[in-house]
């Protein structure tokens, strides 16, 4: 039975070639050195910025799913003479500037504390001071107290074990102390990688501007290279915040791969995951890949997720090559069951609104109401239903306008197959 072994083994593969997680230096089946593809110009540009400056602020931006995090992970792997935390830092929209600073420092310390080859080289007095500060925050207690030299105040045992009371000035001093010590033990500098800036801007431009303005001086310490990853909207906000924009280097935009590059990315994964002495079966044909490439406008993540779902849904006890008809039938049926079945037939307004969002790919309440000749409050009610079921999501806000886009899986409703493949499965009017 298929449950007894991996579905990918049937194709002669060791693992899932369509995994959408970013490539990392710690992966075993898809090591980043062998599986990273393309982006040579962008890699060299970031490396040049890092090597040519004692400190830098770099923005890597582009559409969701084009490989921004994988690119930065590869750069960190290539620049092995620079210290970097074990994982990128995910920024939370609730953070204050001080919490951003504290969590940055805490992440550096965690990597030092968990890496014996680094920890053993750090000055013992610094390790003692850092361990008290961060272990208190983790809920551990110490007898007596510790004066935090240069940072003001002291930390005592049997007190509230929250984040020590730092301000932006002493947090910057604390970070600089760590960075200088890492250079002393042999690193050329430190690379700090931040994701999730979209979470902040989703809460409004003012929240993002407030955080970035608050950490501006913190970002200008010696021996640190801050790399921020986000979408194109963030770049627009940076341009509107001169005090922040002027400390960043020229931003790096990542464009989607073209069709041939997309094929090469996947073919490279298939080759790396081959089981030795087994003739692998390619799980899809070029026609199916072309449909997904066009559906997602070159977005690699959407393409990989779609192939993963199609194969898991279609393949049962034997491997199936996903052709264009099989792809359309399988993904449309999946999406129809997941989304359309959630709305009763009499709820025609919600279906009409969904169809319009699928057609436009991005639109607002106002534009929907005008086109469908509906009351804005009725459109809002349907938009709420669609968001609650994961059929659509909020894309961005501009003033009072809120833009909505279909989810990646909802786009499969556009793959409605011809009647001879699926029978009468027309999207409801």
Secondary structure as UniProt FT lines:
FT   HELIX           2..4
FT   HELIX           7..11
FT   TURN            17..18
FT   TURN            25..26
FT   TURN            29..30
FT   HELIX           32..35
FT   HELIX           40..51
FT   STRAND          56..61
FT   TURN            64..65
FT   HELIX           68..78
FT   TURN            80..81
FT   STRAND          83..84
FT   STRAND          89..90
FT   TURN            93..94
FT   HELIX           97..114
FT   HELIX           116..119
FT   TURN            120..121
FT   HELIX           124..137
FT   TURN            138..139
FT   STRAND          145..147
FT   TURN            149..151
FT   STRAND          154..156
FT   TURN            157..158
FT   HELIX           168..184
FT   TURN            185..186
FT   STRAND          190..195
FT   HELIX           197..201
FT   TURN            202..203
FT   HELIX           205..214
FT   TURN            215..217
FT   HELIX           218..220
FT   TURN            222..223
FT   STRAND          224..230
FT   HELIX           232..239
FT   HELIX           242..245
FT   TURN            246..247
FT   STRAND          252..253
FT   HELIX           259..272
FT   TURN            276..277
FT   HELIX           286..295
FT   TURN            296..298
FT   HELIX           300..314
FT   HELIX           324..338
FT   HELIX           340..342
FT   TURN            345..346
FT   HELIX           348..360
FT   STRAND          363..364
FT   HELIX           365..372
FT   HELIX           376..388
FT   TURN            389..390
FT   STRAND          392..398
FT   TURN            399..400
FT   STRAND          401..406
FT   TURN            408..409
FT   HELIX           410..415
FT   HELIX           419..422
//
